[in-house]
Amino acid sequence: MLKFSLFFTFTFLILLLFPFPGNLSSQEERIGSVSLRGYDLTWELFEAENKIRFKYKVRTSGWVGLGLNENIGMNGAQLVMAGVTTGGENGTHIYHHKYIGAVNGLGGEYEGSMWTFLTARELPDGIYTIAEWERALTSEDDLELKIIPKAPLYVLFAYGTDDEIKLHRTWEMERIDFYYTKPGPKNNQRTEF
């Protein structure tokens, strides 16, 4: 009986200290995606490095944008946009911008340091533009948005048909908790300007 008791106690301690892989968070559980009308967004969390990487592929040869907000709409959103111009005297040029959203458009440049532009390119067929950004998950600045579990953010999806960043006809929004593979409760909104 004593041997069984010691065996059970030892096994319990081992399981407590080293749980089965099914109880651990794997990297696959930290990758997610969502697709909305020609806009495909994927993200990958790197918790140990305090960052998230966004990659979005959009059916356009114009600019592509992504925004994060705690509230519905553009007002106060952190917006990142990128694109590629091709041809002309200057050849191919990659551009990227960071903005703060206002009620009816862009409220000015985003001055924070949470976002880092990685790359943008157009696929050879000229139909899709792909952009990648990284962002810190958290900051000591209380004014910055924090990406934390069980605190979904509104994600804004937008793009233009050319490289001039201006008001656009449609945009969509989805409420997402980035710590889970599947998007959070749907709050898709289609807004006409």
C-alpha positions, 0 to 999 in steps of 0.5 A: 500500500505504501508503494502505491501511495508513493507511486501515486504521489510521485506521478501526481507531482510529475504531472503537475510539474510537466503537464501533457503537451495537450495542456501547453500552449503550442505555437500553432495555437497562437496563429490565426487568420480571418478572411473578408471579401478579398482581404486575408489577414493572418497573425502570429503571436510571439509572447516571449518577445512581446510582439505580434506579426500581421500579414495581409493579402488583399485583392488590389493593386492599390494601398492596403490598410489594417487598424486596431481599436478598442471601440467600434469605428475609426475614431482613435484607431491605430492604422497602418497602410502600405503599398507598392508603386510600379513603373514610371521614372522611379521604378518600384517604390514601397511606401508605408504610413502609420495614422491615428483614425478620426471619425471621418478619416485620418486624424494625423500621423501615429507617433508611437513606436509600437508598430514596425513595418516589415515589407510590402509587395505586389504579386506578379499577377498585379491582382494582390498586394501583400503587407507585413507589420509587427507590433508590440503586444503591450507597453508601459504607456497606458495610452497604447492599445494592449493585445492581451488574452480575453480582451478582443480588439476591433480590427479594421480592414480597408484598401484602395484601388490605387496608391493614393491614400484617401477616403474609400468606399467600404471598410469592414470590421471584425472583433478578434481576440488574437490569442485564439485561433478563431476570430472572436464574436462577429461584429462585421460592419459595412460602412459606405462613405 
